[in-house]
Each structure stands twice: as C-alpha cells, then as structure tokens.
Amino acid sequence: MGVGIAGFIGRWTRQGAGFVRLDTNWTIDDPANMRVLRLGDSISRGGVGGGPLRFAGIQAARNFSVQPGFVTIPLPSLSASAALPSVVDVYVDGALRQSRDVQPGPFEIADVPVVTGGGVQLIVRDLLGREVLYRQSYYSAPTLLRRACTIIPTSLDFCAARSAGGATIMAS
C-alpha cells in the first residue's frame, strides 16, 4: 500500500509540445511504528547547520504525524510528600488540570499536561484542611522531544547536477 504522486509541467507552442517531470514519489506510511518510506523525488529535512535538500532516492524516516494523538514533547513530573491521606490539586498556568487522592508518604504525578512555558502549582490538602503549596516553572516547545522519541533520518540520496560537459551524479 502507499500513495503515489507525480507532477508535470507542460508547454505547447507553434514549434511543438514539451513537458518536464517534476517531483514523483511513492510514499508508504507505517503508523504502528511511526515511520515513513519514500521512494523517488523528495525534499530532506533541514538540519541545524543547513537547509533542506532536494533529492531522488530512498528515504526512511521517523514521522510522528502519522499518529496525531501521540505527544512528542517532554511533560514535567512533580513529586512531593504527604503526612496524612490528602487530596492533590494540580494547576497549570492557574487552571485546575488534575485532582487526585494520595496516601501518606512520597508521591509523584507524571506527565502533567502542559502546552508552553509557564508555571505549575501543586496544592496538597490533608484531612485536617492544612495546605502545602509547591510551585515549579517549566519550559516546553514543539521542537523538544521526550526521551523515548528519536528522529534519525536514513536515506540513500542521489543528486544530479548538469554541467557543460554532461551530467554529474553524486550519491550520499
């Protein structure tokens, strides 16, 4: 299975007709493993030190967009301790996001739902009504990846360039 895309541009004049093939590729998405395999013409991802490269060849890469609900950003974890059975309220940027009961002792709340940079407040309220407030700042951006997420593009690319003496083919 997969999707094939072909692009052409044509021109008709009195001298005749002609066309030029543009990008042509076959793409196979693998949502279960969040990967994509592309055969044909494509554009590579630009890195920190360089821009994208137009190539013809085979490209296998990680593609988190084939699972739209998958969260790639690292989410903060909060830990505290309760002396008595307590209720814990988690506020993100002033809005209540979670409330849960905890037993006496240390506890951790993992993967607190955040969107961008800001502050998290953790309020621990025990049976006697005493409250302890914990505050933590955080930073989040879509370019950050959580630990289990890696992007390692693998490709066999062929770039063709024309010169006065003929065509030159470079492989990487």
VENGIUR-V316750 format. One record per backbone hydrogen bond with DSSP energy under -0.5 kcal/mol. CO is the residue of the C=O (numbers start at 1). NH is the residue of the N-H. E is the energy in kcal/mol with one decimal. If there is no record, write none. Layout:
BEGIN
CO;NH;E  CO;NH;E
END
This chain:
BEGIN
3;27;-3.0  5;25;-2.6  7;22;-3.8  9;20;-2.8  11;13;-0.5  11;18;-2.1  13;16;-0.8  16;13;-2.3  18;11;-2.8  20;9;-2.1  23;7;-1.2  24;41;-3.0  25;5;-2.8  26;39;-2.7  27;3;-2.5  27;29;-0.5  28;37;-2.6  30;33;-0.7  30;34;-0.8  30;35;-1.8  34;63;-2.6  35;30;-2.9  36;61;-2.3  37;28;-2.9  38;59;-2.7  39;26;-2.6  40;57;-2.4  42;55;-2.5  53;44;-3.0  55;42;-2.5  56;158;-2.5  57;40;-2.9  58;156;-3.0  59;38;-3.1  60;154;-2.8  61;36;-2.4  63;66;-1.2  64;67;-1.6  67;70;-2.2  70;72;-0.6  72;146;-2.7  76;112;-2.7  78;109;-3.4  80;107;-2.5  82;105;-3.4  85;127;-0.9  86;102;-2.6  87;125;-2.9  88;100;-2.3  89;91;-0.5  89;123;-2.6  90;97;-3.3  90;98;-1.4  91;93;-0.5  91;121;-2.8  92;95;-1.8  95;92;-2.7  98;90;-2.9  100;88;-3.4  102;86;-2.2  105;82;-1.9  107;80;-1.9  108;110;-0.6  109;78;-2.7  112;114;-0.7  118;138;-2.2  119;93;-2.7  120;136;-2.3  121;91;-3.0  121;123;-0.5  122;124;-0.6  122;134;-2.7  123;89;-2.5  123;125;-0.6  124;126;-0.5  124;132;-2.0  125;87;-2.8  126;129;-1.8  130;126;-2.1  132;124;-2.7  134;122;-2.9  136;120;-3.1  138;118;-1.9  141;144;-1.7  146;149;-1.7  148;150;-0.5  150;152;-0.5  154;60;-3.4  155;157;-0.5  156;58;-2.5  157;172;-2.0  158;56;-1.8  158;160;-0.5  159;170;-2.5  161;168;-2.9  163;166;-1.3  166;163;-2.9  168;161;-2.5  170;159;-2.6
END
